[in-house]
Amino acid sequence: KSTCSKMAARKRSIVWSFFQAEDDRRVLCLLCMKTVLYFGHTTNMLRHLRTKHPSDFSSLDKRKPATDAVTKRNDSGCVEVTVLMDEQQVEVESVGEDGEMDGAIKGILRAAAGEGTTWSESVRILERERELTEALRRVQQEEGRSIQLQKELLQQFREMDAERRVLQNQKCEQEQEHARLRKEKEELQREKNELQREKEELQKEREEIQKEKEELEKQKQELDSWKNSHAQGQTSGFYNC
């Protein structure tokens, strides 16, 4: 609560109309939504405006004068500004370690003496801050959803890639199995053809053997017939003698 109250007190400075406190060490630029380091004084904030938003920086000197006194105090060792509207002067006291300010910062502080932010302008600034904060929150939510979607898509891609690898391995195994079966079938066919050829050769040899057997049987019969006729001729000659 102490840090929030101190940051809220600092917002009474004219520079804070362009920034929003994130914590005790960082502020958010409402013009470009970039984070600026905060060390208890507005040096970095003014430098950021002068470098990144020169037109807005120069407009700080053109603010219309007001009749109220603005007092900015920092209990944590920061720059303390006291604005005296009657004499149109600004008293700057350096309390912290980094108390040196350049001419631009002093000029902005002097311009703060003539700044009279009305209630409607304050409401408008706060509303603008709220809108920018809400827009930033929506952007962060969209980024979160986008990151989550990317993670889900990456997970799905990995799963699909794993399934593709499994299918490729299965296809490769099936092709190898098909090639092995085809080779075995070809070998079996060659063996079958070889057996058929041997069977035909055996049949041919059997037929030749049968033919030779018949030839031998015929020759044997002729020889027996010749022997019988020759024996009968000798017997007949014997009786004639």
Residue pairs with C-beta under 8 A, 6 or more apart in sequence:
3 23
3 24
6 24
6 74
6 75
6 76
7 21
7 24
9 72
9 73
9 74
10 16
10 21
10 42
10 72
10 74
10 78
11 21
12 70
12 71
12 72
13 42
13 70
13 72
13 81
13 112
14 60
14 63
14 108
14 111
14 112
14 115
14 117
15 42
15 45
15 46
15 49
15 60
15 108
16 42
16 45
17 117
17 125
18 29
18 30
18 31
18 45
18 49
18 53
18 56
19 27
19 28
19 29
19 30
19 36
19 45
20 27
20 28
20 30
20 129
20 132
20 133
21 27
21 28
21 38
22 28
22 35
24 38
25 37
25 38
25 39
26 35
26 36
26 37
26 38
27 35
27 36
27 38
27 45
28 34
28 35
28 36
28 136
29 35
29 36
29 48
29 52
29 53
30 128
30 129
30 132
31 52
31 53
31 56
32 52
32 53
33 132
33 136
34 48
34 52
36 44
36 45
36 48
37 44
38 44
38 45
39 96
39 98
40 74
40 76
40 77
40 78
40 79
40 96
41 74
41 78
41 79
41 96
41 98
42 79
42 105
42 108
43 98
43 101
43 105
46 57
46 104
46 105
46 108
49 56
49 57
49 60
50 57
50 104
60 108
60 111
61 107
61 108
61 111
63 111
63 114
63 115
63 116
64 114
64 115
64 116
65 113
65 114
65 115
65 116
66 85
66 114
66 115
66 116
66 117
67 85
67 116
68 85
68 116
69 83
69 84
69 85
70 81
70 83
70 112
70 113
70 115
71 81
71 82
71 83
72 79
72 80
72 81
72 82
73 80
74 80
74 95
74 96
77 95
77 96
77 97
78 95
78 96
79 92
79 93
79 94
79 95
79 96
79 99
79 101
80 92
80 93
80 95
81 90
81 91
81 92
81 109
81 112
82 90
82 91
82 93
83 90
83 112
83 113
84 90
84 91
84 113
85 113
88 113
88 114
89 110
89 113
90 106
90 109
90 110
90 112
90 113
92 101
92 106
92 109
94 100
94 101
101 109
117 125
